[in-house]
């Protein structure tokens, strides 16, 4: 917003003069909308000047959108508009989080003064999730928090997390928690996880499998540290050292690390937020020998502004190589960080690039 006071733009005539002059000081004080195009712009917009008879003024982008106008491309790219969108969606997130029953799309859109379609698109662009998926992720987080309270029963936790009935909760519990609520509250008690530790050219490797699939592939220098990491992840699960059959599974993973061209097709037990799982699925679609930037992954999942969140989801991945977060690099080609060390990332990418050339 410029340094001139709002009183300088109090009348439509003053606002029109500011638009004609493309007055940057007027930005933030009002926007103008063009009836013939259905879009609105900031006063300093370099777009072609419209006819005065087709112009009307609004105090804010929100007011223009409530009247049915959409932001022009240049308005969408402006820093003031970006800040307003971010602030609006942040307030919408708080509204979802504080509601006893998650509000529906129509209710949220009416609150924001937008059409449901436009609100849905803006919310997803800012957060990487649809309003419904955000509400589900928030509910899952509240459920985990409530189940972690020592004096709360499972039933109390269900209702505190916003479920209106036990039946609705149990329909979704496995997807939300990855196990029964009572097992989650007990730190994974009742879950059976087989694991084995081996060695490969990248150092120590631990492979763990639940009843649902591979739940961890960890890399490091210290085998004991990898086992402790698994124990911390599932503190009360029943961990069983792998037998000869399971050792063959570890050998399959090691073989893929040494020769990526052989491929790796294993059932995975993926447990993350809705956003993380979308990122991890996009990573699995990157073929060996290819890379993608964090920005490209954000584009692929329909959340172009969520680049930082994509990077965080890559860092939260605990199934190395099978969910190939090592194939994600910075836009400038820098390898950036890697949970298991940048040098391991460099080696993996080098082998995959070599294997890709060998297949040609």
Buried (B, 14 or more C-beta within 10 A) or exposed (E): EBEEEEEBBEEBEBBBBBBEEBBEBBBBBBBBBBEEBEBBBBBBBEBEEBEEEEBBBBEBBBBBBBEEBBBBEBBBEBEBBEEBBBEBBEEBBEBBBEBEEBBEBEBBBBBBBBBBEBBBBBBBBBBBBBBBBBBBBBBBBBBBEBBEEEEBEBEEBBBBBBBEEEEEBEEBBEEBBBBBBEBBBBEBBBBEBBBBBBEBEBBBBBBBBBEBEBBBBBBBEEBEEBBEBBBEBBEBBEBBEBEEEBBEBBBBBBBBBEBBBEEBEBEBBBBBBBBBBBBBEBBBEBEBBEBBBBBBBBBBBBBBBBBEBBBBBBEBBBBBBBBBBBBBBBEEEEBBEBBBBEEBBEBBBEBBBBBBEEEE
